[in-house]
Amino acid sequence: MRSLFSLFAVCAAFGALARGVFALCVCWGCLGIIPRAGAQMATSPLQMPSTIPAISGPARAPAAAPAVPNAAGVQAASPGLLNGYVPDDTYKLRVGDTVSFQILEDQIWDPVNAPKILVVQDSGEIELPYAGRMMAVGQTCKQLAVEIKAALEKDYYQHATVVISMNVASPILGRVYIWGQVRNQGPLDIRVNENLTAGQAILRAGGFADFANEKKVKVIRNATGSDKAKQGQTINLDMEQILNGGKTEKDIVLQPGDLIIVPSRLINF
């Protein structure tokens, strides 16, 4: 009997040990220590899909490549073109205009040489590097560039490439000058597209002074201008008829450079 009980005790011990091993294996399997049946270990790196799925929506055509301008075609279409610059041969410069001036040969020793801004002064001239003062009023940019080129190549350059272009046009067409028996003597501006008459100029100057001879007003045409052909022409006006009598048809339209003279009466009473 004692041997039988010993055998039962040994079998029970083996059963308990088997249950413990089984429980331990289940725990290791849950923790991933022991791979489960049929599972495969990942040994290769993560691979991206070979193709990217298309996004739904309207199909877009591929963008066209930007067109490259044909520099040779531009040059052929505009003979005499210099880096896109075409000298203006229509607009005539006037007082107050600003122009851009550059000598391309100066870039040889100064690559960042920027164009200079020049202003047409009241005298009608511009102040140029090297060449000094030069008359600009009444000339186009093209004519002025030719004249400056000749002056520079005479004393300073073996070859000068002069570039002059219009920068800002003055809103003032020119000036007239009024002197004598008026309230405010001095220059008066004529704006672009303005027809300023002698009577309007006198009124703008404050009207006649107390001893003005209204019947003997003189306009000296282009007295301060650059047009030698018109310079010195004198026009007599009876402003008493024009302003007081209402005969405005006898009034004249002034031109830039005109001088209005209002004399005094010989007998003032």
NUTIBA-512287 format. One record per residue: x, z, y of N, C-alpha, C, CB in turn; residue in three letters. Coordinates in pm, whole numbers, padded with zeros to 5 digits, always signed. Glycine has a CB too. Example, Ala and Ser with C-alpha at 12.3 -4.5 7.8 and 13.67 -1.06 7.14 Angstrom:
2
+01319+00780-00569+01230+00780-00450+01320+00780-00330+01131+00905-00447ALA;+01285+00708-00225+01367+00714-00106+01290+00787+00003+01408+00572-00060SER;
END
This chain:
269
+00084+00000-00120+00000+00000+00000+00087+00000+00124-00095+00122+00001MET;+00196+00078+00119+00284+00087+00235+00347-00047+00263+00392+00194+00214ARG;+00381-00124+00163+00441-00257+00182+00340-00353+00244+00492-00314+00049SER;+00213-00338+00201+00110-00425+00257+00088-00399+00404-00020-00406+00182LEU;+00089-00271+00442+00074-00237+00584+00194-00287+00665+00060-00084+00601PHE;+00312-00280+00609+00431-00330+00680+00423-00480+00704+00558-00298+00600SER;+00368-00553+00601+00353-00699+00617+00255-00733+00727+00308-00763+00485LEU;+00142-00657+00732+00044-00679+00839+00104-00652+00976-00079-00591+00817PHE;+00186-00550+00985+00248-00516+01114+00343-00626+01160+00324-00383+01104ALA;+00421-00682+01065+00513-00791+01102+00436-00912+01149+00604-00829+00982VAL;+00326-00945+01078+00246-01064+01118+00185-01044+01256+00132-01092+01016CYS;+00138-00922+01282+00080-00896+01416+00186-00910+01526+00019-00754+01422ALA;+00309-00864+01497+00416-00876+01597+00448-01023+01626+00543-00803+01548ALA;+00455-01104+01517+00480-01248+01537+00369-01313+01617+00496-01319+01402PHE;+00243-01273+01591+00130-01329+01667+00138-01295+01814-00002-01278+01610GLY;+00175-01171+01841+00189-01131+01983+00302-01209+02051+00215-00979+01995ALA;+00412-01228+01979+00524-01304+02036+00486-01448+02063+00645-01300+01944LEU;+00407-01508+01970+00365-01648+01989+00273-01661+02110+00294-01701+01862ALA;+00182-01561+02124+00093-01566+02242+00171-01552+02373-00013-01455+02233ARG;+00275-01470+02371+00358-01455+02493+00432-01583+02530+00459-01342+02474GLY;+00488-01650+02423+00561-01776+02450+00466-01881+02504+00631-01828+02321VAL;+00344-01886+02445+00245-01984+02490+00206-01959+02635+00121-01979+02400PHE;+00185-01835+02671+00148-01801+02811+00261-01837+02907+00115-01650+02824ALA;+00386-01812+02864+00500-01845+02950+00512-01995+02973+00629-01792+02888LEU;+00487-02073+02869+00493-02220+02883+00385-02271+02976+00479-02287+02746CYS;+00265-02209+02966+00156-02251+03056+00194-02224+03201+00024-02178+03021VAL;+00253-02110+03227+00295-02077+03367+00400-02174+03418+00351-01932+03374CYS;+00500-02206+03333+00604-02300+03377+00546-02439+03404+00715-02310+03271TRP;+00447-02477+03323+00385-02608+03345+00310-02612+03477+00290-02641+03231GLY;+00243-02502+03511+00171-02499+03641+00268-02504+03757+00082-02373+03653CYS;+00382-02439+03743+00479-02438+03852+00561-02565+03858+00572-02319+03839LEU;+00546-02656+03765+00619-02783+03766+00758-02773+03711+00626-02836+03901GLY;+00791-02661+03650+00927-02646+03597+00945-02734+03474+00956-02499+03562ILE;+00842-02738+03391+00847-02820+03271+00753-02935+03293+00810-02739+03143ILE;+00796-03061+03286+00705-03175+03307+00597-03177+03202+00782-03306+03305PRO;+00477-03210+03249+00366-03217+03159+00376-03344+03074+00233-03212+03236ARG;+00296-03348+02974+00299-03464+02883+00249-03587+02955+00215-03438+02757ALA;+00317-03696+02944+00276-03823+03006+00319-03839+03149+00129-03837+02998GLY;+00373-03730+03209+00415-03740+03351+00553-03799+03357+00413-03601+03422ALA;+00577-03875+03463+00706-03941+03483+00769-03887+03610+00691-04095+03489GLN;+00899-03860+03603+00973-03812+03719+01002-03932+03809+01105-03739+03676MET;+00983-03911+03944+01012-04018+04042+01161-04023+04065+00936-03996+04176ALA;+01223-04129+04020+01368-04141+04033+01407-04250+04131+01430-04168+03900THR;+01311-04334+04176+01345-04442+04269+01294-04406+04408+01285-04578+04222SER;+01360-04453+04513+01315-04423+04650+01179-04485+04676+01417-04474+04753PRO;+01113-04429+04781+00980-04476+04820+00989-04618+04873+00919-04383+04927LEU;+00903-04705+04820+00907-04845+04858+00786-04877+04944+00910-04936+04734GLN;+00812-04952+05055+00704-04994+05144+00637-05117+05083+00758-05024+05287MET;+00512-05137+05114+00446-05258+05065+00513-05382+05118+00298-05260+05103PRO;+00519-05484+05037+00590-05606+05075+00522-05680+05188+00605-05697+04956SER;+00393-05663+05202+00320-05731+05309+00237-05630+05384+00231-05844+05253THR;+00219-05654+05515+00138-05567+05600-00001-05625+05606+00199-05552+05743ILE;-00103-05547+05576-00239-05602+05578-00274-05649+05717-00341-05498+05531PRO;-00343-05763+05727-00381-05821+05855-00492-05738+05918-00426-05968+05839ALA;-00488-05726+06049-00589-05653+06124-00704-05747+06151-00533-05594+06256ILE;-00822-05699+06126-00939-05783+06146-00960-05812+06292-01062-05719+06086SER;-01013-05927+06324-01037-05964+06463-01006-06111+06481-00953-05879+06560GLY;-01034-06162+06601-01007-06304+06626-00860-06335+06619-01061-06346+06761PRO;-00828-06444+06559-00688-06484+06545-00633-06530+06678-00673-06595+06439ALA;-00512-06495+06707-00445-06532+06831-00340-06637+06804-00381-06409+06898ARG;-00337-06734+06890-00234-06838+06876-00101-06782+06921-00271-06965+06957ALA;+00007-06822+06863+00139-06773+06906+00168-06815+07048+00249-06824+06812PRO;+00231-06721+07124+00261-06748+07264+00363-06860+07275+00313-06621+07335ALA;+00335-06949+07369+00427-07061+07389+00549-07015+07466+00357-07177+07463ALA;+00660-07074+07439+00783-07040+07509+00774-07085+07654+00904-07103+07440ALA;+00825-07001+07749+00817-07040+07890+00895-07168+07916+00869-06929+07979PRO;+00837-07249+08002+00903-07377+08034+01022-07353+08122+00805-07473+08102ALA;+01129-07420+08095+01251-07411+08173+01253-07523+08275+01376-07416+08084VAL;+01263-07486+08405+01262-07594+08503+01379-07690+08487+01263-07537+08641PRO;+01349-07812+08511+01449-07916+08497+01523-07932+08629+01386-08049+08453ASN;+01640-07869+08636+01713-07874+08762+01753-08016+08797+01838-07786+08753ALA;+01787-08095+08698+01826-08232+08726+01711-08310+08786+01876-08301+08599ALA;+01587-08283+08737+01471-08352+08791+01447-08316+08935+01350-08323+08709GLY;+01468-08186+08970+01448-08145+09109+01547-08214+09199+01462-07993+09123VAL;+01669-08219+09155+01771-08283+09237+01739-08431+09257+01908-08267+09174GLN;+01690-08496+09150+01662-08638+09162+01542-08664+09251+01639-08699+09026ALA;+01443-08570+09248+01322-08591+09328+01347-08570+09476+01211-08498+09281ALA;+01444-08487+09511+01471-08457+09652+01617-08484+09681+01434-08310+09687SER;+01651-08605+09719+01792-08634+09749+01839-08552+09867+01812-08783+09777PRO;+01962-08507+09859+02018-08425+09966+01985-08278+09950+01968-08474+10098GLY;+01922-08238+09839+01884-08100+09817+02008-08017+09789+01783-08089+09700LEU;+02014-07898+09846+02128-07811+09829+02078-07676+09782+02211-07799+09960LEU;+02084-07650+09649+02037-07525+09592+01893-07495+09633+02128-07411+09633ASN;+01808-07595+09633+01669-07576+09669+01642-07578+09817+01622-07450+09613GLY;+01742-07600+09899+01727-07596+10044+01707-07737+10099+01849-07528+10111TYR;+01600-07755+10175+01576-07881+10242+01564-07852+10393+01446-07951+10187VAL;+01651-07904+10476+01644-07873+10619+01517-07927+10681+01766-07930+10691PRO;+01459-07847+10770+01336-07885+10837+01368-07984+10948+01263-07760+10894ASP;+01302-08098+10946+01327-08201+11048+01200-08232+11127+01381-08328+10983ASP;+01105-08138+11129+00980-08160+11204+00958-08054+11312+00861-08160+11109THR;+00976-07928+11278+00948-07821+11373+01064-07808+11472+00924-07687+11300TYR;+01033-07806+11599+01135-07791+11703+01141-07645+11747+01106-07884+11825LYS;+01260-07593+11749+01281-07453+11781+01244-07424+11925+01426-07414+11756LEU;+01198-07300+11947+01164-07255+12081+01212-07112+12101+01011-07265+12107ARG;+01201-07064+12223+01250-06931+12257+01177-06826+12174+01233-06902+12409VAL;+01254-06731+12119+01197-06623+12039+01197-06649+11891+01059-06597+12082GLY;+01221-06771+11847+01227-06801+11704+01350-06735+11642+01229-06954+11679ASP;+01338-06700+11515+01453-06649+11441+01483-06745+11326+01426-06505+11388THR;+01610-06772+11307+01654-06863+11201+01756-06793+11113+01713-06993+11261VAL;+01766-06840+10989+01863-06790+10894+01982-06887+10891+01801-06773+10752SER;+02102-06833+10909+02223-06916+10921+02326-06872+10818+02283-06906+11065PHE;+02385-06970+10750+02487-06940+10649+02582-07058+10634+02422-06906+10514GLN;+02709-07026+10612+02812-07126+10581+02853-07101+10436+02938-07117+10680ILE;+02824-07197+10347+02846-07175+10205+02992-07156+10170+02790-07291+10126LEU;+03081-07215+10247+03223-07199+10218+03271-07055+10237+03305-07292+10306GLU;+03198-06975+10314+03236-06836+10332+03223-06755+10204+03152-06773+10441ASP;+03145-06803+10108+03127-06731+09982+03250-06736+09893+03007-06786+09908GLN;+03347-06820+09928+03469-06829+09846+03543-06696+09850+03561-06945+09897ILE;+03556-06636+09970+03626-06508+09980+03529-06390+09997+03723-06511+10096TRP;+03400-06420+10009+03300-06313+10019+03179-06355+09936+03261-06286+10169ASP;+03181-06328+09803+03072-06376+09717+02935-06321+09754+03102-06341+09575PRO;+02930-06203+09816+02801-06144+09851+02765-06173+09997+02803-05992+09827VAL;+02826-06274+10051+02798-06310+10190+02651-06344+10207+02887-06428+10235ASN;+02581-06269+10291+02437-06288+10312+02414-06372+10436+02364-06151+10324ALA;+02303-06446+10439+02272-06524+10560+02255-06432+10681+02143-06607+10538PRO;+02291-06484+10796+02277-06410+10922+02149-06453+10992+02401-06433+11014LYS;+02081-06358+11054+01959-06385+11127+01993-06401+11275+01854-06270+11105ILE;+01962-06517+11329+01991-06548+11469+01860-06567+11544+02079-06675+11480LEU;+01859-06521+11670+01740-06530+11755+01767-06629+11867+01701-06390+11812VAL;+01670-06717+11891+01681-06810+12003+01650-06733+12131+01583-06933+11986VAL;+01748-06722+12218+01737-06638+12337+01660-06709+12448+01876-06599+12386GLN;+01636-06635+12555+01559-06690+12668+01626-06814+12729+01540-06584+12775ASP;+01757-06819+12719+01829-06935+12772+01814-07058+12682+01977-06901+12788SER;+01752-07041+12565+01738-07152+12471+01854-07165+12376+01720-07280+12545GLY;+01950-07073+12383+02070-07082+12300+02067-06978+12188+02195-07063+12386GLU;+02152-07001+12089+02177-06903+11984+02326-06872+11983+02129-06955+11844ILE;+02358-06750+11944+02498-06705+11938+02548-06722+11796+02512-06557+11985GLU;+02644-06812+11777+02693-06846+11642+02829-06785+11617+02699-06998+11625LEU;+02857-06746+11493+02993-06706+11459+03088-06825+11475+02999-06651+11314PRO;+03204-06799+11528+03310-06898+11549+03276-06996+11664+03333-06977+11420TYR;+03161-07057+11659+03130-07165+11754+03077-07114+11887+03029-07258+11693ALA;+03032-06990+11894+02981-06935+12019+02838-06979+12047+03070-06976+12134GLY;+02804-06993+12174+02668-07029+12214+02644-07178+12196+02642-06987+12361ARG;+02522-07208+12149+02484-07348+12131+02335-07362+12158+02520-07398+11988MET;+02297-07469+12229+02157-07492+12264+02076-07523+12138+02144-07609+12366MET;+01964-07451+12122+01879-07468+12004+01738-07513+12039+01874-07340+11926ALA;+01688-07478+12156+01550-07513+12193+01533-07664+12196+01514-07452+12331VAL;+01424-07711+12136+01395-07854+12133+01458-07927+12017+01440-07916+12258GLY;+01539-07858+11935+01601-07921+11819+01538-07870+11690+01753-07895+11819GLN;+01540-07954+11589+01497-07910+11457+01613-07840+11387+01445-08030+11372THR;+01582-07770+11278+01689-07704+11201+01789-07806+11148+01629-07624+11085CYS;+01741-07922+11110+01830-08025+11058+01925-08075+11167+01749-08142+11000LYS;+01872-08102+11286+01956-08149+11395+02058-08042+11436+01870-08187+11516GLN;+02012-07918+11440+02102-07810+11478+02212-07790+11376+02025-07681+11497LEU;+02180-07804+11246+02281-07788+11142+02389-07895+11153+02216-07793+11003ALA;+02349-08017+11185+02446-08126+11201+02539-08098+11318+02375-08261+11221VAL;+02482-08049+11428+02563-08020+11547+02659-07905+11521+02472-07987+11666GLU;+02613-07801+11453+02701-07687+11422+02811-07729+11325+02619-07570+11363ILE;+02777-07810+11228+02876-07858+11131+02990-07931+11201+02810-07951+11027LYS;+02955-08017+11296+03058-08091+11369+03147-07997+11450+02994-08194+11462ALA;+03087-07896+11512+03166-07802+11593+03259-07718+11505+03073-07710+11673ALA;+03213-07677+11389+03296-07595+11301+03411-07676+11240+03211-07534+11190LEU;+03384-07798+11199+03488-07880+11138+03590-07930+11240+03425-07999+11066GLU;+03556-07919+11365+03651-07961+11469+03766-07864+11482+03579-07976+11603LYS;+03737-07733+11472+03841-07634+11500+03863-07532+11388+03808-07562+11625ASP;+03765-07511+11299+03773-07396+11210+03771-07431+11062+03662-07303+11239TYR;+03699-07533+11022+03681-07564+10880+03724-07708+10853+03534-07543+10837TYR;+03784-07726+10734+03811-07862+10689+03680-07928+10646+03914-07863+10575GLN;+03594-07848+10581+03461-07894+10543+03367-07775+10550+03460-07959+10399HIS;+03260-07789+10622+03163-07680+10639+03025-07726+10594+03158-07632+10787ALA;+02967-07648+10505+02830-07674+10460+02739-07573+10529+02817-07663+10303THR;+02669-07618+10629+02588-07531+10714+02443-07534+10662+02594-07575+10864VAL;+02387-07415+10642+02249-07400+10598+02173-07323+10706+02240-07326+10459VAL;+02075-07388+10766+01989-07325+10866+01844-07347+10824+02015-07383+11010ILE;+01771-07239+10817+01630-07248+10781+01548-07160+10873+01608-07208+10634SER;+01423-07197+10889+01332-07121+10974+01301-06986+10910+01202-07199+11000MET;+01311-06881+10990+01281-06748+10939+01144-06701+10989+01390-06648+10982ASN;+01129-06680+11119+01002-06637+11177+00981-06717+11306+01000-06482+11205VAL;+00865-06781+11315+00830-06856+11436+00772-06760+11540+00730-06971+11404ALA;+00814-06775+11661+00765-06688+11767+00621-06725+11803+00856-06699+11891SER;+00536-06624+11827+00399-06655+11872+00394-06699+12018+00310-06533+11854PRO;+00507-06690+12085+00515-06728+12226+00570-06870+12235+00604-06629+12308ILE;+00491-06959+12296+00535-07097+12310+00647-07109+12411+00418-07185+12350LEU;+00644-07029+12514+00746-07033+12619+00705-06943+12734+00768-07178+12668GLY;+00777-06955+12843+00750-06874+12962+00748-06961+13086+00855-06762+12976ARG;+00663-06919+13179+00664-06975+13314+00699-06862+13410+00526-07042+13351VAL;+00742-06899+13528+00788-06799+13625+00712-06820+13755+00943-06808+13648TYR;+00668-06709+13812+00593-06714+13937+00664-06629+14041+00446-06666+13916ILE;+00675-06687+14159+00755-06622+14265+00686-06643+14399+00902-06679+14270TRP;+00700-06546+14486+00645-06558+14620+00534-06457+14645+00592-06698+14643GLY;+00431-06503+14716+00325-06414+14764+00217-06392+14657+00263-06472+14891GLN;+00255-06320+14552+00161-06273+14450+00187-06125+14428+00176-06354+14316VAL;+00091-06061+14362+00104-05916+14344+00218-05880+14249-00027-05859+14291ARG;+00236-05956+14143+00340-05926+14043+00420-06052+14014+00276-05870+13912ASN;+00541-06055+14067+00628-06169+14043+00701-06153+13908+00730-06185+14158GLN;+00743-06267+13853+00821-06260+13730+00772-06358+13625+00819-06120+13676GLY;+00819-06341+13501+00782-06434+13392+00645-06405+13334+00886-06428+13280PRO;+00580-06509+13288+00452-06499+13218+00464-06575+13087+00334-06556+13306LEU;+00418-06515+12981+00427-06578+12849+00312-06677+12828+00425-06471+12738ASP;+00346-06788+12764+00244-06884+12718+00241-06875+12567+00276-07033+12767ILE;+00129-06837+12513+00115-06823+12368+00089-06960+12304+00002-06725+12334ARG;+00113-06965+12175+00092-07088+12101-00057-07126+12108+00138-07073+11952VAL;-00083-07254+12130-00220-07309+12140-00295-07258+12263-00298-07274+12016ASN;-00223-07210+12362-00286-07166+12487-00259-07269+12597-00233-07025+12529GLU;-00363-07305+12668-00350-07396+12783-00358-07312+12911-00461-07508+12780ASN;-00245-07267+12955-00237-07183+13075-00224-07272+13197-00118-07084+13066LEU;-00319-07259+13291-00316-07338+13414-00248-07258+13524-00459-07380+13457THR;-00218-07328+13634-00154-07262+13748-00245-07156+13808-00115-07365+13855ALA;-00375-07187+13816-00469-07087+13869-00477-06964+13781-00607-07148+13883GLY;-00479-06982+13650-00483-06868+13558-00355-06786+13567-00504-06916+13415GLN;-00242-06852+13586-00115-06780+13599-00114-06692+13724+00003-06879+13603ALA;-00169-06744+13835-00173-06666+13959-00264-06545+13941-00222-06753+14078ILE;-00377-06564+13875-00467-06452+13849-00403-06350+13755-00599-06502+13790LEU;-00329-06398+13656-00260-06307+13565-00153-06228+13637-00200-06384+13449ARG;-00097-06285+13742+00006-06215+13820-00056-06121+13923+00095-06317+13891ALA;-00185-06100+13918-00249-06005+14009-00315-06068+14129-00149-05908+14056GLY;-00311-06200+14139-00373-06268+14252-00278-06283+14369-00497-06194+14295GLY;-00329-06344+14475-00246-06368+14593-00221-06238+14669-00312-06471+14685PHE;-00105-06232+14733-00075-06122+14824-00142-06149+14959+00079-06104+14841ALA;-00126-06056+15050-00200-06065+15177-00159-06185+15261-00178-05939+15257ASP;-00035-06228+15255+00013-06334+15344+00043-06464+15269+00138-06288+15418PHE;-00025-06487+15160-00002-06607+15079-00064-06729+15146-00059-06589+14938ALA;+00008-06839+15137-00045-06968+15184-00102-07038+15061+00068-07055+15255ASN;-00232-07021+15037-00295-07068+14916-00303-07220+14908-00433-07010+14905GLU;-00290-07287+15024-00302-07433+15027-00171-07504+14995-00351-07478+15161LYS;-00060-07430+14991+00072-07492+14976+00146-07442+14851+00157-07465+15100LYS;+00074-07419+14746+00137-07372+14621+00211-07488+14556+00031-07312+14523VAL;+00331-07459+14507+00413-07562+14443+00444-07523+14298+00544-07582+14522LYS;+00442-07624+14213+00485-07606+14074+00603-07698+14051+00369-07637+13972VAL;+00717-07640+14021+00837-07718+13991+00846-07730+13840+00968-07650+14051ILE;+00828-07851+13793+00818-07877+13649+00951-07853+13579+00771-08019+13624ARG;+00946-07772+13473+01061-07751+13385+01185-07705+13461+01093-07879+13309ASN;+01163-07619+13562+01275-07574+13646+01376-07494+13566+01224-07491+13763ALA;+01331-07421+13465+01422-07338+13385+01434-07389+13241+01374-07193+13384THR;+01381-07508+13212+01385-07561+13077+01508-07644+13051+01262-07643+13049GLY;+01511-07703+12932+01627-07781+12889+01603-07931+12896+01666-07743+12747SER;+01479-07971+12930+01448-08114+12937+01493-08168+13073+01295-08139+12915ASP;+01606-08235+13079+01662-08284+13205+01577-08393+13266+01803-08335+13185LYS;+01502-08469+13183+01422-08579+13236+01308-08529+13324+01366-08663+13122ALA;+01250-08414+13287+01138-08360+13363+01180-08258+13468+01039-08298+13270LYS;+01304-08221+13467+01350-08114+13553+01346-08157+13700+01492-08071+13514GLN;+01288-08070+13784+01287-08094+13928+01162-08161+13980+01404-08176+13965GLY;+01073-08207+13897+00949-08269+13944+00862-08163+14011+00873-08337+13827GLN;+00816-08191+14136+00738-08095+14214+00593-08142+14226+00800-08076+14355THR;+00500-08049+14202+00357-08077+14210+00296-07982+14313+00286-08062+14070ILE;+00229-08035+14415+00167-07955+14519+00020-07929+14481+00177-08025+14658ASN;-00022-07806+14499-00157-07766+14463-00223-07690+14579-00157-07679+14336LEU;-00350-07723+14605-00430-07650+14702-00515-07551+14623-00519-07746+14789ASP;-00462-07430+14606-00529-07331+14524-00654-07275+14592-00434-07219+14491MET;-00666-07295+14723-00788-07251+14791-00908-07334+14741-00774-07263+14945GLU;-00888-07464+14724-00995-07547+14669-01018-07518+14521-00962-07696+14689GLN;-00910-07495+14448-00923-07476+14303-00989-07343+14270-00785-07483+14236ILE;-00944-07235+14334-00995-07103+14301-01120-07066+14383-00887-06999+14322LEU;-01114-07092+14514-01228-07054+14598-01335-07162+14602-01180-07025+14739ASN;-01294-07290+14596-01391-07399+14602-01444-07441+14466-01329-07515+14668GLY;-01384-07393+14358-01434-07424+14225-01395-07561+14173-01580-07414+14225GLY;-01297-07627+14235-01253-07759+14188-01143-07742+14084-01204-07847+14307LYS;-01182-07692+13970-01084-07663+13865-01024-07790+13804-01147-07580+13756THR;-01088-07904+13827-01032-08028+13771-00900-08066+13837-01131-08142+13786GLU;-00873-08008+13954-00747-08036+14024-00634-07944+13978-00766-08023+14174LYS;-00668-07848+13896-00567-07756+13843-00486-07828+13734-00632-07626+13786ASP;-00367-07779+13704-00280-07841+13605-00245-07740+13495-00151-07896+13672ILE;-00219-07792+13378-00174-07708+13267-00023-07692+13277-00215-07769+13129VAL;+00021-07567+13270+00165-07539+13282+00237-07566+13152+00187-07395+13325LEU;+00367-07592+13167+00455-07613+13052+00566-07509+13054+00514-07757+13054GLN;+00622-07476+12937+00730-07378+12934+00844-07419+13028+00784-07362+12792PRO;+00889-07323+13107+00997-07349+13201+00950-07381+13342+01081-07461+13152GLY;+00818-07394+13363+00768-07424+13497+00787-07305+13591+00619-07463+13491ASP;+00806-07338+13720+00821-07236+13823+00711-07255+13927+00962-07243+13890LEU;+00636-07149+13950+00527-07152+14050+00576-07078+14173+00394-07088+13994ILE;+00567-07145+14287+00611-07085+14414+00489-07075+14506+00726-07169+14481ILE;+00461-06954+14551+00351-06929+14645+00415-06889+14778+00252-06817+14591VAL;+00417-06982+14878+00484-06952+15005+00399-06860+15093+00516-07082+15080PRO;+00462-06815+15201+00393-06733+15299+00334-06821+15409+00487-06628+15360SER;+00231-06774+15474+00176-06843+15591+00271-06826+15708+00033-06790+15628ARG;+00277-06931+15792+00364-06922+15909+00309-06821+16011+00380-07060+15975LEU;+00177-06819+16025+00114-06727+16118+00026-06633+16035+00031-06803+16227ILE;+00057-06506+16045-00017-06407+15965-00103-06324+16058+00081-06316+15884ASN;-00234-06348+16050-00326-06266+16128-00459-06258+16054-00346-06324+16270PHE;
END
